[in-house]
Amino acid sequence: VDLPGHADGQFGLLFAGLERPLLYGVDAQWLLAALDPKLSPGFPSSLIAEDVAAIGPTCETLRRFQAAGGQVMLCHDPEMTQYDLTADELAGVG
């Protein structure tokens, strides 16, 4: 999925076959909270964006996906999801 703004060629991965479709937006934004239309594009992200004007429409794409019932994940968001492995799982414990 094309998600312009952050970097040239920025894209996300869509997992449409899951019970709840998942759009992994990589680092189209840093935090899910930053998708709030009152917050994006934020000042820090606008400093490093390849195309600042594309950040707003990309965030809108991610918001629409969420509003339709899909889940959005971003690589820098610290919130745990069901797809994150715990330290024990990574170590093969439990």
C-alpha positions as CSV (number, residue, x, y, z in Angstrom):
1,V,0.0,0.0,0.0
2,D,1.5,3.3,-1.1
3,L,1.9,5.6,2.0
4,P,3.8,8.7,0.8
5,G,5.2,11.4,3.0
6,H,7.8,10.1,5.4
7,A,10.3,8.8,2.8
8,D,10.6,8.3,-0.9
9,G,8.9,4.9,-1.7
10,Q,7.3,4.6,1.7
11,F,4.7,1.8,1.8
12,G,2.7,-0.3,4.2
13,L,1.8,-4.0,4.2
14,L,-1.9,-5.0,4.1
15,F,-2.9,-8.4,5.7
16,A,-6.4,-8.5,4.4
17,G,-6.9,-12.2,5.1
18,L,-6.9,-11.9,8.9
19,E,-10.0,-12.0,11.0
20,R,-9.5,-8.3,11.5
21,P,-7.6,-6.9,8.5
22,L,-4.3,-5.4,9.5
23,L,-2.4,-2.5,7.8
24,Y,1.2,-2.3,9.0
25,G,1.9,1.3,8.2
26,V,5.6,0.9,9.1
27,D,6.7,4.4,10.0
28,A,4.2,6.5,8.0
29,Q,3.7,8.0,11.5
30,W,5.5,7.3,14.8
31,L,2.4,6.8,17.0
32,L,-1.2,5.9,16.4
33,A,-2.2,9.0,18.4
34,A,-0.4,11.1,15.7
35,L,-3.1,10.0,13.2
36,D,-5.5,12.4,15.0
37,P,-6.3,15.1,12.3
38,K,-5.7,17.8,14.9
39,L,-2.1,16.5,15.4
40,S,-0.9,15.5,12.0
41,P,1.4,16.4,10.5
42,G,3.2,17.1,13.7
43,F,6.2,19.4,13.8
44,P,8.8,16.7,14.4
45,S,7.6,14.5,11.6
46,S,7.4,17.5,9.3
47,L,11.1,18.2,9.9
48,I,12.2,14.9,8.4
49,A,9.4,14.2,5.9
50,E,10.4,13.7,2.3
51,D,7.0,15.1,1.3
52,V,5.2,17.1,4.1
53,A,2.1,17.7,1.9
54,A,1.6,13.9,1.6
55,I,1.6,13.2,5.4
56,G,-2.0,14.5,5.9
57,P,-3.5,12.4,3.1
58,T,-1.6,9.3,4.2
59,C,-2.8,9.7,7.8
60,E,-6.4,10.1,6.4
61,T,-5.9,6.7,4.5
62,L,-4.9,5.1,7.8
63,R,-7.8,6.7,9.7
64,R,-10.3,5.5,7.0
65,F,-8.9,2.0,7.3
66,Q,-9.4,2.1,11.1
67,A,-12.9,3.5,10.7
68,A,-13.8,0.6,8.4
69,G,-12.8,-1.8,11.2
70,G,-9.2,-2.5,10.3
71,Q,-6.3,-2.4,12.6
72,V,-3.3,-0.1,12.0
73,M,0.1,-0.8,13.4
74,L,3.2,1.4,13.2
75,C,6.7,0.3,13.9
76,H,7.6,3.0,16.4
77,D,4.4,2.8,18.5
78,P,5.3,1.3,21.9
79,E,1.8,-0.1,22.5
80,M,1.8,-3.9,22.5
81,T,-0.4,-5.7,20.1
82,Q,-1.4,-9.4,19.7
83,Y,1.4,-9.6,17.1
84,D,4.2,-8.6,19.4
85,L,6.3,-11.3,21.0
86,T,7.2,-11.1,24.7
87,A,10.8,-11.6,25.9
88,D,9.8,-15.1,27.1
89,E,8.4,-16.0,23.7
90,L,11.5,-14.7,22.0
91,A,13.7,-16.8,24.4
92,G,11.5,-19.9,23.8
93,V,10.3,-19.9,27.4
94,G,6.7,-20.8,28.3
